[in-house]
């Protein structure tokens, strides 16, 4: 079906297709990128993602000053589009080991962005009209809108690369600075991430019990809540990886051993397992491979357990691994191998 739709879209493009651009054309490319990613066609996904990036840049989704003249609906759509692209940017920035993937943004552009102005209105679509945004009414069974979850999710991704406690600039330009500056920035990001969801609305808390009504809205909140908290723990795990790599490469910073920080990794894994076991498959499955890969990224850190199998902590890591294996077996029913981090393309000009 995905290949069939892709073929139709390709045939509909004339020679001047890109002479006129719109949010709709960006959305078409973005949806095909997500479709290929979920299907496991990572090489095709990369290429279509670049097309979506280029359209997003040409539409100036990242420049709030370019929103002048747009109606309320188009403004909301483009702001949401920016954050969807931003999610991909953070993924690439934190996980691009081969450095083969292009980035939507760069440090120069990031330093000029007004992230607060780019946040969409905290109102669901049905309350937005071309000329006005009406006051949202409380939805039955909920005191917040679905857009509240979208905004919190966006802030989680933003916190992964922006430190609110960095005095000079909220963005880190310390990639070429001394290791101690890099370490301070990473630790600040990890701290901010760890506690940022403590006071979010009840509907999005990880321990919220599902409503027995089984309404469509409740299902949407449950699916959103799953993605939000899995992403929150995954980002902490990824930044913990970066800290460990930095410490290994900088002996002067190593004031403690890996064993001393193991409890942090173990706690992230424990929290993730509690979350996954407390949510029905019906609310896990809609998040697709994005969720599966995040769970796998966290689970694989248990393989680096520094304790022997006879140690209580070693036995705990082994038990957690078995539990993650069971969860992943239920989530991933695809017949394709995950080649996202591998070279799955062939350069036929090389002998």
C-alpha positions in Angstrom: 0.0 0.0 0.0 2.8 2.4 0.9 4.7 1.7 -2.3 1.4 2.1 -4.3 0.7 5.5 -2.7 4.3 6.5 -3.3 4.0 5.6 -7.0 0.8 7.6 -7.4 2.4 10.7 -5.7 5.5 10.4 -8.0 3.4 10.2 -11.1 1.3 13.2 -10.1 4.4 15.4 -10.0 5.0 17.5 -13.0 8.3 19.1 -14.0 7.4 22.3 -12.2 6.1 20.6 -9.0 8.6 22.4 -6.8 8.1 25.8 -8.3 5.2 26.3 -6.0 5.4 25.1 -2.4 2.9 24.8 0.4 2.4 23.2 3.8 0.5 20.5 2.0 3.5 19.5 -0.1 5.7 19.4 3.0 3.1 17.2 4.7 3.0 14.8 1.8 6.8 14.4 1.9 6.8 14.1 5.7 4.1 11.5 5.8 5.9 9.4 3.2 9.1 9.7 5.2 7.3 8.4 8.4 5.6 5.6 6.4 8.9 4.3 4.9 10.5 4.5 8.4 7.7 2.5 10.0 7.9 0.0 7.1 11.6 -0.5 7.7 12.6 1.1 4.3 15.3 3.3 5.9 17.2 4.2 2.7 14.0 5.5 1.1 13.0 7.2 4.3 16.4 9.1 4.4 15.8 10.5 0.9 12.2 11.6 1.5 13.2 13.1 4.8 15.7 15.3 3.1 12.9 16.5 0.7 10.8 17.3 3.7 13.7 19.2 5.3 14.2 21.3 2.2 10.5 22.2 1.9 10.5 23.1 5.6 13.4 25.4 5.1 11.9 27.0 2.0 8.7 27.5 3.9 10.7 29.2 6.8 8.9 27.1 9.4 11.6 28.0 11.8 11.4 31.8 11.4 8.5 33.3 13.4 8.8 36.5 11.4 7.8 34.7 8.3 4.4 33.8 9.7 3.0 37.3 9.1 0.2 37.2 6.6 -0.8 33.6 7.3 -4.3 32.8 8.6 -4.8 31.2 12.0 -5.2 27.7 10.6 -2.0 27.9 8.5 -0.1 29.4 11.4 -1.1 26.5 13.7 -0.3 23.9 11.0 3.2 25.3 10.3 4.1 25.6 14.0 3.2 22.0 14.5 5.2 21.1 11.4 8.2 22.9 12.8 8.1 20.8 15.9 7.7 17.6 14.0 10.8 18.4 12.1 12.5 19.4 15.3 11.9 16.0 16.8 13.7 14.5 13.8 16.6 17.0 14.3 17.1 15.9 17.9 17.0 12.3 16.9 19.7 12.9 14.3 21.8 15.1 16.6 21.8 12.6 19.4 22.0 9.4 17.3 24.0 9.9 14.1 27.0 7.7 14.7 27.9 7.3 11.0 27.3 11.1 10.4 25.6 10.2 7.1 22.3 11.9 7.9 21.7 15.6 7.1 20.4 17.9 9.8 17.3 20.2 9.5 19.0 22.9 11.6 22.4 24.1 12.5 23.9 25.9 15.5 23.7 29.3 13.8 20.0 28.9 13.1 19.3 27.5 16.5 20.9 30.5 18.2 18.4 32.8 16.5 15.2 30.9 17.1 12.4 32.0 19.5 11.1 28.6 20.6 8.3 30.1 22.8 6.9 32.0 19.8 7.1 28.9 17.7 4.9 26.9 20.2 1.5 26.2 18.7 -1.6 27.5 20.4 -2.8 25.2 23.2 -6.1 24.6 21.5 -7.4 21.6 19.6 -8.0 21.9 15.8 -11.8 22.2 16.1 -11.5 25.6 17.9 -9.3 27.2 15.2 -10.8 29.1 12.3 -9.2 31.1 9.5 -9.7 34.4 11.2 -9.9 33.5 14.9 -9.1 31.0 17.6 -12.0 30.5 20.0 -11.6 29.7 23.7 -11.3 26.0 24.1 -14.0 24.3 26.2 -13.2 21.6 28.7 -13.5 18.3 27.0 -15.7 15.7 28.7 -13.5 13.6 31.1 -10.5 15.9 30.6 -9.4 19.4 31.7 -6.8 19.8 29.0 -6.5 19.6 25.2 -4.6 17.1 23.1 -2.4 20.1 22.1 -1.2 20.3 25.7 0.4 16.9 25.3 2.0 18.0 22.0 3.5 21.0 23.6 4.9 19.1 26.6 6.3 16.5 24.2 8.0 19.4 22.2 9.5 20.8 25.4 10.9 17.4 26.3 12.8 17.3 23.0 13.9 20.9 23.4 15.2 20.2 26.9 17.4 17.4 25.5 19.5 20.0 23.7 18.8 23.2 25.5 19.8 23.8 29.1 17.7 26.2 31.1 20.5 26.7 33.6 23.2 27.7 31.1 23.9 31.4 32.0 25.6 32.7 28.9 23.4 31.1 26.3 20.7 28.4 26.5 22.2 26.6 23.6 25.4 24.7 24.0 28.2 25.6 21.6 30.8 23.6 23.7 31.4 20.8 21.2 34.9 22.1 20.8 35.3 23.5 24.3 37.2 21.8 27.1 35.7 18.5 28.3 34.7 20.0 31.6 32.3 22.5 29.9 30.8 19.7 27.8 30.3 17.6 30.9 28.7 20.5 32.8 26.3 21.0 29.9 25.4 17.3 29.6 24.8 17.0 33.3 22.6 20.1 33.2 20.5 18.7 30.4 20.1 15.4 32.2 19.0 17.1 35.4 16.5 19.3 33.6 15.1 16.3 31.8 14.8 14.1 34.9 12.4 16.3 36.8 10.5 18.2 34.0 7.5 16.0 34.0 6.8 16.0 37.7 4.1 18.7 37.5 2.4 17.9 34.2 -1.4 17.6 34.1 -3.0 14.5 35.6 -4.1 13.1 32.2 -0.5 12.8 31.1 1.1 11.5 34.3 2.7 8.1 33.9 0.8 6.6 36.8 -2.6 7.8 35.6 -5.1 4.9 35.6 -7.0 4.5 32.3 -10.6 5.6 32.3 -13.0 2.7 32.1 -15.1 4.6 29.5 -12.8 3.5 26.7 -13.6 6.7 24.8 -11.7 7.8 21.7 -10.3 10.7 23.6 -9.1 8.5 26.5 -7.4 6.2 24.0 -5.6 9.2 22.4 -4.4 10.5 25.7 -3.1 7.0 26.6 -1.2 6.6 23.4 0.2 10.2 23.8 1.1 9.5 27.4 3.0 6.3 26.4 5.0 8.2 23.8 5.8 11.1 26.1 7.2 9.0 29.0 9.1 6.5 26.8 10.7 9.5 25.0 11.5 11.2 28.3 13.3 8.1 29.6 15.0 7.4 26.3 16.5 10.9 26.1 17.8 10.5 29.6 19.5 7.2 28.6 21.0 8.7 25.4 22.5 11.7 27.3 23.8 9.3 30.0 25.5 7.5 27.1 27.1 10.8 26.0 28.3 11.5 29.5 29.9 8.0 29.8 31.6 8.4 26.4 33.0 11.8 27.4 34.3 10.4 30.7 36.0 7.5 29.0 37.7 9.9 26.6 38.8 12.3 29.3 40.6 10.6 32.1 41.0 13.9 34.0 37.2 14.0 34.5 36.9 10.4 35.8 36.4 10.9 39.5 34.2 7.8 39.7 33.9 4.4 37.9 31.0 3.1 35.8 29.9 1.0 38.7 29.2 4.2 40.7 26.7 5.5 38.1 25.1 2.1 37.3 22.2 2.8 39.6 21.1 5.7 37.3 20.9 3.4 34.2 19.2 0.7 36.2 16.6 3.1 37.5 15.8 4.3 34.0 15.3 0.7 32.9 13.2 0.0 35.9 11.0 3.0 35.3 10.6 2.1 31.6 9.6 -1.5 32.5 7.0 -0.3 35.0 5.6 2.1 32.3 5.4 -0.6 29.6 3.8 -3.2 31.9 1.2 -0.6 33.0 -0.1 0.2 29.5 -2.1 -2.0 27.3 -0.8 -3.1 23.9 -3.6 -1.1 22.2 -1.9 2.1 23.4 1.7 0.9 22.7 1.2 -0.3 19.1 0.0 3.0 17.5 3.4 4.6 18.3 5.0 2.1 15.9 8.7 1.6 15.4 9.7 4.9 17.0 8.6 3.5 20.3 10.1 0.1 19.7 13.5 1.5 18.8 13.5 3.7 21.9 12.7 0.8 24.1 15.5 -1.2 22.5 18.0 1.6 22.9 17.3 1.7 26.6 17.3 -2.1 27.0 20.7 -2.5 25.3 22.4 -0.5 28.0 21.9 -3.4 30.4 24.4 -5.5 28.3 27.1 -3.2 29.7 26.4 -4.1 33.3 29.7 -3.9 35.2 28.7 -6.4 37.8 29.2 -10.2 37.7 26.2 -12.5 37.2 26.5 -13.7 40.8 26.1 -10.1 42.1 22.5 -9.0 43.0 22.8 -6.1 40.5 24.0 -8.4 37.8 21.1 -10.7 38.3 18.7 -7.8 38.3 20.1 -6.6 34.9 19.7 -10.1 33.5 16.1 -10.2 34.7 15.3 -6.8 33.2 16.8 -7.9 29.9 14.5 -10.9 29.8 11.5 -8.6 30.5 12.5 -6.2 27.8 12.9 -9.1 25.4 9.4 -10.2 26.1 8.0 -6.7 25.6 9.9 -6.1 22.3 8.8 -9.5 21.0 5.2 -8.3 21.4 5.8 -4.9 19.9 7.9 -5.7 16.9 6.1 -8.1 14.5 8.0 -7.0 11.4 10.0 -9.4 9.3 12.7 -6.8 8.6 16.0 -6.2 10.4 16.5 -2.8 11.9 19.3 -1.2 9.8 18.8 2.4 10.9 22.3 2.6 12.4 24.0 0.3 9.9 25.2 0.9 6.3 22.3 -0.7 4.4 23.2 0.9 1.1 25.8 -0.4 -1.5 28.2 1.9 -3.4 28.3 -0.1 -6.7 31.2 2.0 -8.0 33.5 0.4 -5.5 35.1 -2.9 -6.4 
